Amino acid sequence: MANEELIAGIRSSLGTAADPVRAAGSRAYMKSDMPALGVRVPEVRKITNGAAAQWPCSSFEELRDTVLELWRSAEFREERYAAIDLTDARLARGRLEMLPVYEEIIRTGAWWDLVDGVAHRICALLQAHRPELDRMLRSWSRDPDMWVRRSAITAQLGAKAATDPELLASVIEANLADREFFIRKAIGWALREYAKTDPAWVRQFVAGHETALSPLSRREALRNLTVD
């Protein structure tokens, strides 16, 4: 059962912090049909953390249900940001049972700010449950939903030395022919981040897929590298 006090507390504080002028600009920038309150992301996180401390969830199940209730009933974009922030709670970290929650966020959020908001959560699950997540991410990389495919590509952002390059190559190669901007951008982003850990691997991958990589993906991948 959801923690209704926590949800109400988050909504009340978000409403108090609302900035209608900034909200209009935010909605236009996001090209979103969902209204915004105009609360900056760091302030949303501060509000969420404060409310979670005041009305803590007593179990994993209560936290999961609270996240889903807040996400599904959200009227403003910042409420969805708050739902994502709640998934960083200690009760949820490393829990494989959170994967369906993240998948729902990805499929129903269907925009880069919401989808990318759970990328690091999925990365953490991959480190904790590698066999299960490896299979899932390979499946996601071929999903009809473009945002699910993007999530497979960005799932190792921040993994650094724990990155599985074979998995990274696999999920990227499954999407090389995709002309969608958000997929091509994700490919370049994932490669650019891994280049901070293993620049030689990224150079080799780019060279080996020279004709298949889009100019955007290649440019992003090599942005911080010198090209031999």
C-alpha positions in Angstrom: 0.0 0.0 0.0 1.3 3.5 -0.9 2.4 6.0 1.7 -0.2 8.6 1.1 1.2 11.0 3.6 4.5 11.0 1.7 2.8 11.6 -1.6 0.7 14.4 -0.2 3.8 16.0 1.5 5.7 16.0 -1.8 2.8 17.5 -3.7 2.2 20.2 -1.1 5.8 21.3 -1.1 6.1 21.2 -4.9 3.0 23.4 -5.1 4.5 25.9 -2.7 7.7 26.0 -4.7 6.0 26.4 -8.0 7.1 29.2 -10.4 4.5 29.8 -13.2 6.9 31.8 -15.4 9.6 29.1 -15.3 6.9 26.4 -15.7 5.9 27.8 -19.1 9.5 27.8 -20.3 10.1 24.3 -19.0 7.1 22.9 -20.7 8.1 24.5 -24.0 11.6 23.3 -23.7 10.5 19.7 -22.9 7.9 19.8 -25.7 5.6 18.2 -23.2 1.8 17.9 -23.0 2.1 17.4 -19.2 2.0 20.6 -17.3 5.0 21.7 -15.2 5.3 23.5 -11.9 8.5 25.3 -12.7 10.5 23.7 -9.8 14.1 23.1 -10.6 15.4 19.6 -10.5 17.7 20.1 -7.5 14.8 21.6 -5.6 12.6 18.7 -6.5 15.2 16.3 -5.1 15.5 18.3 -1.9 11.8 18.4 -1.4 11.5 14.6 -2.1 14.3 13.7 0.3 12.9 16.0 3.0 9.4 14.5 2.7 10.8 10.9 2.6 12.6 11.7 5.9 9.5 13.1 7.5 7.2 10.3 6.3 9.5 7.3 5.7 8.3 4.1 4.1 8.6 1.1 6.4 9.1 -1.6 3.8 10.3 -2.1 0.2 6.7 -2.9 -0.8 5.4 0.4 0.6 8.2 2.3 -1.2 7.5 0.6 -4.5 3.8 1.2 -4.3 4.4 4.8 -3.4 6.6 5.3 -6.4 4.1 3.8 -8.7 1.1 5.7 -7.2 3.0 9.0 -7.4 4.1 8.2 -11.0 0.8 7.0 -12.3 -1.3 9.8 -10.7 1.1 12.6 -11.5 -0.5 15.8 -12.9 2.8 17.7 -13.2 6.2 16.7 -14.6 7.9 17.4 -11.3 5.8 14.8 -9.6 7.3 12.3 -11.9 10.8 13.5 -11.2 10.0 13.1 -7.5 8.8 9.5 -8.1 12.1 8.8 -9.8 14.0 10.4 -6.9 12.2 8.1 -4.5 13.7 5.1 -6.3 17.1 6.1 -4.9 16.0 5.2 -1.4 18.0 2.6 0.5 15.0 0.2 0.5 15.1 0.1 -3.3 18.8 0.0 -4.0 19.9 -3.2 -5.7 16.5 -4.7 -5.6 15.8 -6.7 -8.8 12.0 -6.3 -8.0 12.4 -2.7 -9.0 13.1 -3.6 -12.7 9.4 -3.6 -13.6 9.0 -0.2 -12.0 11.9 1.2 -14.1 10.4 -0.4 -17.2 7.1 1.2 -16.6 8.7 4.6 -16.1 10.6 4.2 -19.4 7.6 3.0 -21.4 5.1 5.4 -20.1 7.5 8.4 -19.5 8.6 8.1 -23.2 10.8 11.2 -23.1 14.5 11.7 -22.6 14.4 13.4 -19.2 12.3 10.7 -17.6 13.9 7.8 -19.4 17.4 8.9 -18.6 16.4 9.5 -15.0 16.5 5.8 -14.3 19.6 5.0 -16.3 21.8 4.9 -13.2 19.3 2.8 -11.3 19.5 0.2 -14.1 23.3 0.4 -14.1 23.2 -0.4 -10.4 21.0 -3.4 -11.0 23.3 -4.6 -13.7 26.2 -4.6 -11.2 24.2 -6.4 -8.6 22.4 -8.9 -10.9 24.5 -9.2 -13.9 23.1 -12.5 -15.5 19.5 -11.3 -15.2 20.2 -7.8 -16.5 22.5 -8.9 -19.2 19.7 -11.0 -20.7 17.2 -8.2 -20.2 19.3 -5.5 -21.8 20.1 -7.6 -24.8 16.3 -8.1 -25.2 15.6 -4.4 -24.6 18.1 -3.5 -27.3 15.8 -5.0 -29.9 12.5 -3.9 -28.4 10.0 -2.1 -30.6 9.9 0.8 -28.1 12.6 3.3 -29.0 12.9 4.5 -25.4 13.5 0.9 -24.1 16.2 0.5 -26.7 17.8 3.8 -25.6 17.8 2.5 -22.0 19.6 -0.6 -23.1 22.3 1.6 -24.7 22.7 3.9 -21.7 22.5 1.2 -19.0 26.2 1.3 -18.3 26.7 5.0 -18.0 28.9 5.6 -15.0 30.0 2.0 -14.7 33.6 2.9 -15.6 35.9 -0.1 -15.1 32.8 -2.3 -14.3 31.5 -1.8 -17.9 31.0 -5.0 -19.9 32.3 -3.9 -23.3 30.9 -7.0 -25.0 27.4 -6.1 -23.8 27.9 -2.5 -24.7 29.0 -3.5 -28.2 26.0 -5.8 -28.5 23.3 -3.3 -27.6 24.9 -0.6 -29.8 25.3 -2.9 -32.8 21.6 -3.9 -32.6 20.7 -0.2 -33.1 23.3 1.1 -35.6 20.8 1.2 -38.5 18.3 3.2 -36.4 17.9 6.7 -37.8 16.2 8.1 -34.7 18.1 11.1 -33.2 17.6 9.9 -29.6 19.1 6.5 -30.4 22.1 7.9 -32.3 22.7 10.4 -29.5 22.6 7.6 -26.9 25.1 5.5 -28.9 27.5 8.5 -29.0 26.9 9.3 -25.3 27.6 5.7 -24.2 30.8 5.5 -26.2 32.0 8.9 -25.1 31.5 7.9 -21.4 33.3 4.6 -21.8 36.1 6.4 -23.6 37.0 8.0 -20.3 37.9 4.5 -19.0 39.1 2.7 -22.1 39.8 5.1 -25.0 41.6 2.5 -27.0 38.5 0.2 -27.0 36.3 3.1 -28.2 38.7 4.1 -30.9 38.8 0.5 -32.1 35.0 0.1 -32.0 34.5 3.4 -33.9 37.0 2.3 -36.5 35.5 -1.1 -36.9 32.0 0.4 -37.4 33.1 3.4 -39.5 30.5 2.9 -42.2 27.6 1.9 -39.9 28.0 4.6 -37.2 26.0 7.8 -37.9 28.1 11.0 -38.1 26.3 12.1 -34.9 27.2 9.0 -33.0 30.8 9.0 -34.2 31.3 12.7 -33.4 29.9 12.2 -29.9 32.0 9.1 -29.3 35.2 10.8 -30.3 34.5 14.2 -28.8 37.2 14.0 -26.1 39.6 11.8 -28.0 42.3 12.7 -30.5 41.8 10.8 -33.7 44.8 9.0 -35.0 
